[in-house]
Amino acid sequence: MKIRPLYDRVVVRRKEEEETTAGGILLPGSAKEKPNQGEVIAVGEGKSLDNGEVRPLAVKVGDTVVFGQYAGSNTIDVDGEELIIMGESEIFAVVE
């Protein structure tokens, strides 16, 4: 199944959680925090401006992005994989 977000929305796949801490302690699933990085899977066509123009998004498919812990409260299940739909404004940075 393909997904195409609208306007300035971005679909992101979270990066996998680390199973152990830097000190080597194994974390159970309930103790892990959700990662705040992910890979952009799909992007919308851009943000509609007041003058009718469309501003393209600053991120592209394949970018690794950093977002807030509570960003993208809209999650969907596509082919057994949890994806996040968030606005471009919820993305803090692109990891290069």
C-alpha positions as CSV (number, residue, x, y, z in Angstrom):
1,M,0.0,0.0,0.0
2,K,1.3,3.5,-0.9
3,I,0.5,6.6,1.1
4,R,0.7,10.2,-0.1
5,P,0.3,12.9,2.5
6,L,-1.4,16.1,1.7
7,Y,-0.1,19.7,1.8
8,D,2.8,20.1,4.3
9,R,2.5,16.7,5.9
10,V,5.3,14.2,6.1
11,V,5.2,10.4,6.7
12,V,8.1,9.1,8.9
13,R,9.2,5.7,10.0
14,R,10.7,5.8,13.5
15,K,14.3,4.4,13.9
16,E,14.6,1.2,16.0
17,E,15.1,1.5,19.8
18,E,18.4,0.7,21.4
19,E,17.9,-2.5,23.5
20,T,20.7,-1.6,26.0
21,T,22.0,1.5,27.6
22,A,25.5,2.9,27.2
23,G,26.4,1.1,30.5
24,G,25.3,-2.2,29.1
25,I,21.9,-2.5,31.0
26,L,19.3,-4.4,29.1
27,L,16.0,-2.4,28.9
28,P,12.6,-4.1,29.0
29,G,10.1,-2.8,26.4
30,S,8.1,-0.7,28.9
31,A,11.2,1.2,30.0
32,K,12.3,2.3,26.6
33,E,11.5,5.8,25.3
34,K,10.2,6.2,21.8
35,P,13.0,7.3,19.5
36,N,13.0,10.9,18.3
37,Q,14.6,10.2,14.9
38,G,13.2,8.6,11.8
39,E,13.4,8.3,8.0
40,V,11.1,10.2,5.8
41,I,8.9,7.8,3.7
42,A,6.7,10.3,1.9
43,V,6.1,14.0,1.6
44,G,3.2,16.2,0.5
45,E,3.4,18.7,-2.3
46,G,4.0,21.7,-0.1
47,K,2.4,24.4,2.0
48,S,-0.2,26.6,0.4
49,L,0.6,30.3,1.0
50,D,-1.9,33.1,1.2
51,N,-1.1,34.4,-2.3
52,G,-2.0,30.9,-3.8
53,E,1.6,29.7,-4.3
54,V,2.8,26.4,-3.0
55,R,6.1,26.4,-1.0
56,P,7.8,23.0,-1.4
57,L,8.9,21.2,1.7
58,A,12.5,21.4,3.1
59,V,12.7,17.6,3.6
60,K,12.7,14.9,1.0
61,V,12.1,11.1,0.9
62,G,15.1,9.3,2.5
63,D,16.1,12.1,4.8
64,T,16.8,11.2,8.5
65,V,15.0,13.7,10.6
66,V,14.8,14.7,14.3
67,F,11.4,15.5,15.9
68,G,10.0,16.1,19.3
69,Q,8.9,13.2,21.6
70,Y,5.2,14.1,21.2
71,A,5.4,15.0,17.5
72,G,3.1,13.2,15.1
73,S,0.4,12.0,17.4
74,N,-1.2,10.5,14.2
75,T,0.1,7.0,13.6
76,I,-1.1,4.6,11.0
77,D,-0.4,0.9,10.4
78,V,0.7,0.2,6.8
79,D,1.6,-3.3,5.8
80,G,2.3,-4.2,9.5
81,E,4.6,-1.2,10.0
82,E,3.8,1.8,12.3
83,L,4.2,5.1,10.5
84,I,3.8,8.7,11.8
85,I,2.1,11.5,9.9
86,M,3.3,14.9,11.1
87,G,3.4,18.4,9.8
88,E,6.7,19.8,8.5
89,S,6.7,22.3,11.4
90,E,7.1,19.4,13.9
91,I,10.5,18.4,12.4
92,F,13.4,20.1,14.2
93,A,16.3,19.1,12.0
94,V,17.7,16.9,9.2
95,V,20.6,14.6,10.1
96,E,23.3,14.8,7.4
